[in-house]
Amino acid sequence: MTLIRSNAARADQEAILPPENLDALRDSGLMGLLVPQKYGGLEATMHDFAATARTLASACLSTAMVWTMHISQSDVVACWAGNELRENLLPRIAAGTEYLASVTTEGGRGSDLFTADTGVRHTAEHVEFSGRNAPVVTGGRHADGFLITLRAHNEAQPHEVSLVYASRDQLSLTESGAWNPMGMRGTESGGLEISGRVPLAQVVGEQGKFRDIARESMVPTSHIGWSACWLGAAEGAFRELLRWLRRPGRSGGPDLSSELLYERLGRIRVDLDLVSAYLHRVCDCVSAARVRGESLAAPKAQLRLNALKLAASELTFRTVDSMVQTAGMSNGYSRAAPLALERIFRDLRSARLNHSNDRMWPATGALALLDPSIDLL
Ligand SMILES: Cc1cc2nc3c(=O)[nH]c(=O)nc-3n(C[C@H](O)[C@H](O)[C@H](O)COP(=O)(O)OP(=O)(O)OC[C@H]3O[C@@H](n4cnc5c(N)ncnc54)[C@H](O)[C@@H]3O)c2cc1C
């Protein structure tokens, strides 16, 4: 944690994922957090996952996001890969030697998780694909393997999407576009153009049925992981802000007896509590469904998973925006301020884009229409 925290400013400045951060995660055993114990993993719960993401994000949101996205991919492998692929990958994931990146966004098509343009060609024993344009791949430069969405075959409809695992040495990878965003710079999420040929056994789940994988595994773990990351970053920032406000003789900032200050702090605290409570309840729901072997595909479950991402992305950003205002120009807005609110503000601005709330709000409204009994969580 100390290393990751002390590297946070450099990761942001240089827009790189410091290799030593990834090495520390690989050595920690945390890369196998959700991998079953029989493969050497920690077989932890959704609550453990969320708690770990929160802690990591309070040190460096970018590094936490890199880890969270890997955990989400590892859960997909554990729940959906065939025996051969599971036996091959899960022990390596648990040992920290297989870091997985996610390729779902596609150049031109955007972030619709449930469609794909680039198709696969089938031979007797392999699938091949070329020119898969992936404009944003978190940690792509460092990953050992990739889970890639592709159209199930060249004549398939765009919504018939397959998920394919490919290791780095099975791929031809060309970097496309520099990574120079406003925030989340330490995720090093540069673009890639991807071509490759892999054995059929590396198609994860049923061909053309990625939708099921997304609903049961990738969406639940992504929304829990991302929300936990955003919450962890915001609560870490709030902790630092309160410490600074309470410091005797601090220079600058608001008067501690100000009613306006109290109101701001109250609103921040309530927003963080709301996200935390909702995150816990969604972890409960996903864990219970998994224990009972129930599907998460029902509109009500999908609505709650979406609601978590939407609420966490908007409320946590609102809190850090208010923290910048509270700390003021020199201590909040300035890049030189020790509180690092400016970096966390830029980082959390990405939350509404990843995966775009502009897509998710209408989808969530449509789901609400399917639940006229309004069965609230
Ligand atoms: C930090 C970070 C890390 C990421 N890592 C990865 C990764 O590892 N792998 C990966 O595949 N992707 C990754 N992404 C990409 C991400 O999942 C989204 O695809 C991307 O952020 C969305 O891009 P977009 O804003 O162009 O939105 P898109 O959803 O592609 O939409 C395109 C445009 O249409 C608008 N729009 C969408 N819906 C509507 C609507 N209903 N009405 C009106 N306008 C609408 C949007 O506002 C946007 O301007 C990452 C993104 C971020 C920010």
The ligand as an SDF file (V2000), in Angstrom:
LIG
                    3D

 53 58  0  0  0  0  0  0  0  0999 V2000
  -10.4980    4.7930  -17.2670 C   0  0  0  0  0  0  0  0  0  0  0  0
  -11.1570    3.9900  -18.3250 C   0  0  0  0  0  0  0  0  0  0  0  0
  -10.7630    2.6940  -18.5320 C   0  0  0  0  0  0  0  0  0  0  0  0
  -11.3480    1.9120  -19.5320 C   0  0  0  0  0  0  0  0  0  0  0  0
  -10.9020    0.6380  -19.7370 N   0  0  0  0  0  0  0  0  0  0  0  0
  -11.4350   -0.1050  -20.7240 C   0  0  0  0  0  0  0  0  0  0  0  0
  -10.9570   -1.4330  -20.9640 C   0  0  0  0  0  0  0  0  0  0  0  0
  -10.0660   -1.9310  -20.2830 O   0  0  0  0  0  0  0  0  0  0  0  0
  -11.4970   -2.1310  -21.9720 N   0  0  0  0  0  0  0  0  0  0  0  0
  -12.4920   -1.6280  -22.7650 C   0  0  0  0  0  0  0  0  0  0  0  0
  -12.9470   -2.3390  -23.6430 O   0  0  0  0  0  0  0  0  0  0  0  0
  -12.9660   -0.3820  -22.5810 N   0  0  0  0  0  0  0  0  0  0  0  0
  -12.4550    0.3950  -21.5740 C   0  0  0  0  0  0  0  0  0  0  0  0
  -12.9220    1.6820  -21.3670 N   0  0  0  0  0  0  0  0  0  0  0  0
  -13.9430    2.2260  -22.2560 C   0  0  0  0  0  0  0  0  0  0  0  0
  -15.3070    2.3190  -21.6110 C   0  0  0  0  0  0  0  0  0  0  0  0
  -15.7730    1.0600  -21.2570 O   0  0  0  0  0  0  0  0  0  0  0  0
  -16.2950    2.9840  -22.5350 C   0  0  0  0  0  0  0  0  0  0  0  0
  -16.3900    2.2720  -23.7120 O   0  0  0  0  0  0  0  0  0  0  0  0
  -15.9310    4.3440  -22.9230 C   0  0  0  0  0  0  0  0  0  0  0  0
  -15.4550    5.0710  -21.8260 O   0  0  0  0  0  0  0  0  0  0  0  0
  -17.1670    5.0140  -23.4510 C   0  0  0  0  0  0  0  0  0  0  0  0
  -16.8080    5.8170  -24.5030 O   0  0  0  0  0  0  0  0  0  0  0  0
  -17.7080    7.0040  -25.0080 P   0  0  0  0  0  0  0  0  0  0  0  0
  -17.7500    8.0880  -24.0030 O   0  0  0  0  0  0  0  0  0  0  0  0
  -17.2540    7.3400  -26.3760 O   0  0  0  0  0  0  0  0  0  0  0  0
  -19.2010    6.4180  -24.9670 O   0  0  0  0  0  0  0  0  0  0  0  0
  -20.0190    5.4980  -25.9220 P   0  0  0  0  0  0  0  0  0  0  0  0
  -20.9040    4.6790  -25.0360 O   0  0  0  0  0  0  0  0  0  0  0  0
  -19.1750    4.7650  -26.8880 O   0  0  0  0  0  0  0  0  0  0  0  0
  -20.9500    6.5140  -26.6510 O   0  0  0  0  0  0  0  0  0  0  0  0
  -20.4760    7.3490  -27.7100 C   0  0  0  0  0  0  0  0  0  0  0  0
  -21.1340    8.7150  -27.5990 C   0  0  0  0  0  0  0  0  0  0  0  0
  -22.5540    8.5670  -27.6650 O   0  0  0  0  0  0  0  0  0  0  0  0
  -23.1730    9.2250  -26.5630 C   0  0  0  0  0  0  0  0  0  0  0  0
  -24.3390    8.4410  -26.1740 N   0  0  0  0  0  0  0  0  0  0  0  0
  -24.3470    7.1640  -25.7130 C   0  0  0  0  0  0  0  0  0  0  0  0
  -25.6130    6.7790  -25.4470 N   0  0  0  0  0  0  0  0  0  0  0  0
  -26.4110    7.8300  -25.7530 C   0  0  0  0  0  0  0  0  0  0  0  0
  -27.8110    8.0570  -25.6910 C   0  0  0  0  0  0  0  0  0  0  0  0
  -28.6360    7.1080  -25.2850 N   0  0  0  0  0  0  0  0  0  0  0  0
  -28.2580    9.2490  -26.0980 N   0  0  0  0  0  0  0  0  0  0  0  0
  -27.4330   10.2010  -26.5170 C   0  0  0  0  0  0  0  0  0  0  0  0
  -26.1100   10.0630  -26.5910 N   0  0  0  0  0  0  0  0  0  0  0  0
  -25.5990    8.8910  -26.2030 C   0  0  0  0  0  0  0  0  0  0  0  0
  -22.1060    9.2860  -25.4830 C   0  0  0  0  0  0  0  0  0  0  0  0
  -22.3070   10.3780  -24.6250 O   0  0  0  0  0  0  0  0  0  0  0  0
  -20.8380    9.4390  -26.3040 C   0  0  0  0  0  0  0  0  0  0  0  0
  -20.5860   10.7760  -26.5810 O   0  0  0  0  0  0  0  0  0  0  0  0
  -12.3720    2.4610  -20.3510 C   0  0  0  0  0  0  0  0  0  0  0  0
  -12.7890    3.7820  -20.1300 C   0  0  0  0  0  0  0  0  0  0  0  0
  -12.2040    4.5360  -19.1330 C   0  0  0  0  0  0  0  0  0  0  0  0
  -12.6760    5.9390  -18.9130 C   0  0  0  0  0  0  0  0  0  0  0  0
  1  2  1  0
  2  3  1  0
  2 52  2  0
  3  4  2  0
  4  5  1  0
  4 50  1  0
  5  6  2  0
  6  7  1  0
  6 13  1  0
  7  8  2  0
  7  9  1  0
  9 10  1  0
 10 11  2  0
 10 12  1  0
 12 13  2  0
 13 14  1  0
 14 15  1  0
 14 50  1  0
 15 16  1  0
 16 17  1  0
 16 18  1  0
 18 19  1  0
 18 20  1  0
 20 21  1  0
 20 22  1  0
 22 23  1  0
 23 24  1  0
 24 25  2  0
 24 26  1  0
 24 27  1  0
 27 28  1  0
 28 29  2  0
 28 30  1  0
 28 31  1  0
 31 32  1  0
 32 33  1  0
 33 34  1  0
 33 48  1  0
 34 35  1  0
 35 36  1  0
 35 46  1  0
 36 37  1  0
 36 45  1  0
 37 38  2  0
 38 39  1  0
 39 40  1  0
 39 45  2  0
 40 41  1  0
 40 42  2  0
 42 43  1  0
 43 44  2  0
 44 45  1  0
 46 47  1  0
 46 48  1  0
 48 49  1  0
 50 51  2  0
 51 52  1  0
 52 53  1  0
M  END
$$$$
